[in-house]
Amino acid sequence: MKKAIALALVGAMSVGLLAGCGGGSSSSAAASSAASTGAASEATSPAEPAGATVNTTDPITLTMSWWGGDSRHEAYQNALAAFSEKYPNITVEASYGAWSGWEDKKSAQLYSNSAEDVMQVNWNWLSQYSPDGSKFVDLNQYSDIIDLTQFSQASLDACTVAGELQAVPVSMTGRIFYWNTKTFEAAGVDYPKTLDDLMAAGKAFQEKLGDDYYPLALGEYDRMILMTFYLESVYGKPWVENGELQYTAEEVATGLDFIESLEDNHVIPSIPTMNGKGIDANNSIDKSQVWIDGTYAGIFEWDSAANKYQSALADNSGFVVGDEIKFGDKANGGFSKVSMGLAITETCQHPAEAAALINFLLNEEAGASIMGSECGIPNSAAGLSIAEAADKVKPLVKEANSKVMAFVDFPLDPTYESTDLKANPGGTYADVFGGLSYDEYDSTAEAAEDLVDGIEDALASAAQ
């Protein structure tokens, strides 16, 4: 059965991203699904009464999708192989890839009702693509299969949209700084712990190492998040509350001034400079030579991304988790959120078995011991205990997560990550921060007006 699962995974990787739900053809059920995409769009999940049980005898094919780096891909594949040992009658076909362009592919599948049975989902997808509960199964119906008592009520509430638990929260996350101390040593300074340190590092890098070296690199979305941390620290109020932006255009302009000051003081490279180094919407910082060789020595990323950036370095012996920087005295600033969830699509024909797969990955020893912290620090109490006992919680991720959760003061509104705002290219964040960096605005006040308008439009759309 291991061989069959391995073949299904290899086949799905080559065609799954194109085929969507159904994937390969390792069984007649899978072949039928792949050959009838139109029929799949008409499908709805069968009604499952309370106390639904898992079929352990009839041949069943499930499809599953996720995004991530190589280590996450490997963990999921190994966990699916272990799942097949427990349920030899269930074949799981996988589709996976990097984040770049992933949401566009998955949103198209969700709209056409051709998405995989089990999906790793971003938290905002629930409210963005299923505000009425029409895309994802209410997992409360499968509480006899998924042990929901292992998850905090707050995280379950965050995944409840339209009165339905549309995903199980895999982990909680937030942003923090990571530094390549080897480059800082070459520049003759310590990695930054304060805003003054950050500004001083920019000058030291330029003077000691040259114009190509920067202590920190930020893409357009990274700039938006760091600006939010800054403003919440300075003004002491959440970014959005009760569906309304809490900041005026004038206040937002001060945040844009802050980001501009990082460019002006050689703390971060401009977007044109990064684009010239091959960093753009299709190529993330960790894939660039300037990150790999240490020319860019810092990032501001999710706590779950620590190992991805560390492993990309040619010499990673100096890679460390930094400290959150307190930018103002009104609050610590910054936010935490549900990092990702596992959801079952309404088109899934075997939701009980799909629920068994989710429980296996998050709550059961055989699955959770393999997944470890590949998707962040497990939110499941059982999963975390299992992962720690198996020594599968990566120290960097745990350190980063602990620092984030001890620092940040605010929750995140799901509209913050809506496609209209976050898309690159075409989203408000990319347009505004890219436009600023390319000198397409006469002032930060003008850019702030565009940013506020885009955010208020997105909030209005979400409220409809």
Protein Blocks (a to p, Z undefined) as FASTA:
>chain_A
ZZmmmmmmmmmmmmmmmnmpoiaakbfklmmmmmmmmlmmmpccddddehiacdfkbccd
dddddeddfklmmmmmmmmmmmmmmmmmbccddddddfehklmmmmmmmmnopacfbdcd
dfklmmmmmmnopmbccfklmmmmmccklpcfklmmmmpgghiafbdcfbdcdddddddf
klmmmnopacdfbfklmmmmmmmmmmmnojkbcfbdcdfklmmmmmmmmmmmmnopafbe
ghiafbdfklmmmmmmmmmmmmmnomaccfklmmmnopafklcfklpmklmnomagcdcd
dfklmmmmmmmpmblmlgccdddddfbfkbggiadddfbdcdddfklcblmlmmmmmmmm
mmmmklmmmnmmmnopafblklmmmmmmnopacfklmmmmmmmmmmpmbdcdfklmgmkl
mpcghiaklmmmmmmmnopafbfklmmmmmmmmmmmmmmmmmZZ
